[in-house]
């Protein structure tokens, strides 16, 4: 990823992460009081977001080695 796009990528990741927390808080506050299903849905969304970010973001140790960046 180019240096000029890194800040945008980090901002997008933080926004996706915060939407999960805000959505969960608003749902519990105004709609439901049953925590079991809400908690499991939140865990699922968080894991799904994390895996999606891992797939989309190219900067992994393997990516660095392929591009000749040993440090």
N, C-alpha and C positions, 0 to 999 in steps of 0.2 A: 504494500500500500504506500502510496506517495505521502511524503511528509505533510503536504498541504491538506490532505484529506483525513489525517489521523484525528484531529480535534473533532471533526464532524462525526466520525465513526464512534468515538468515545461518548460524545453527547447523545447520539442515537442509542447506544447501549444503555446509558444511564436513564434515558427517558423510558425505554422499554422496561427496565427493572423497576422504576418508580411507578409506572402504570399498574403493575401487579399489586403493589402495596396500597396504592390509593384506591383502586377498584375494590380490593378486599375490605378495606376499612369502611368505604361507603356502603358496600353491600351489607356488612354486619350491622352498621349503624342504623340503616333505614329499612332494610328488607327482611333479613332473616336473623333468627337467634340460635339456629341449629349449627353448631360449630363443626361437627364431624365432617359433613360433606364439603363445607366451605374450606376447611383446612386441607383436605385431600385435593380439592380442585386447585388450591393455591400452590401446593407442592408440585402438582402435575404441571401447571403453567410455568412455574419457576424452572423446573428441570427442562421443560420443552424450550424455554427461552435460552437457557444456558447451552443446551446442545445446538440450537440454531445458531447462536453466536459462534460457537466453536467451529461449526461447518463453514460459516460465511467468512470469518476472519482468517486471512491467509498466514498471519505471522505466528508460526509455531516453530519449535526447534528444527523440525524437518524442513520447513520452508527456508529458514535461515541457511541450513546446510546445503540445500539445493542451489541457492543463490550465491554460494561462496562466502558467506559471512560466518566465519569460524568463532568469533568472539561472542 
